[in-house]
Amino acid sequence: MKFASHRIAVIADTHGRLPLHLIDKIRDADEIWHLGDFCNLDTLSACRAIGRPFLAVLGNNDYGLDLPETLELERAGKWFHLVHIPPRRMPTCDVLLHGHTHVPRDEKVGACRVLNPGTVGKPDKGAPASWAWLEIGARGRVRWKVNPL
């Protein structure tokens, strides 16, 4: 049985870097979600210019950018919470997506699945630069795949 899905490219912590080969990989996404730390307006503008539906949250290094601190989204009956810094208290959602740590993550915290695509622009803590595909099936099935750059 084929997994019919809505494909979302999830990126975070670009820190002023958006490689052309990454743009080529995410150009066909149904949506692009950025989890903060663009670090400049040029990188935000380049993400928007890809031409796909684009949603983003403010990172702790995004001075002067007009973005929300969090987003609550519903897709296929699942609730997603987007934020840059992972909260101390889990919000009510099915999936929380965050950036900030620069380390990929996929774990359950209580009833919530917590995901982080890693960092595009500033790898550290032993993790390579990375981004992720989030696929949401018609019945709300969620698939997550982190991809190295």
C-alpha positions, 0 to 999 in steps of 0.5 A: 500500500502506497503512503500518500502524504503531505511532504514538509521540508523542515529546516532550522538554524540556518545561521545565514547559510542556505546552500543551493543543493538544499534548495534543490532538494526542498523545492518540491515540498508541499510546504517548508517549515523553518524553526528559527535562527535565520540570523539575517533578512537575506536568509529569510528572504531566500527561504521565502523565494523558493516559492513553496508555502512557507511558515517560520518561527523566530529564533533567539538570533533573529533580531528585527525579523517579523516572525511569530515566536510559536505556531500551532498548525493542524494537518490531517487531524494532527496538531503541530507546535513549532518553536525555536527553543524547546519549552520546559513544559510540553504544550498540548500537541501531537508533535512539537518541532524545535530547533536551537540545539543543532542536534537532530531529535526524535523522541516521545515526551509524554503523549507528544512526539518531539522532533528537531531537524538539526542545523543547516548552517552551524553544525556542532556537538558532533552532529553533521549539518542536517534537515528533515522530511516530515510526511503526514499521511491522510490518516495522520500517520507521521513519518520523519527522516533526518537527512545530512547535507 
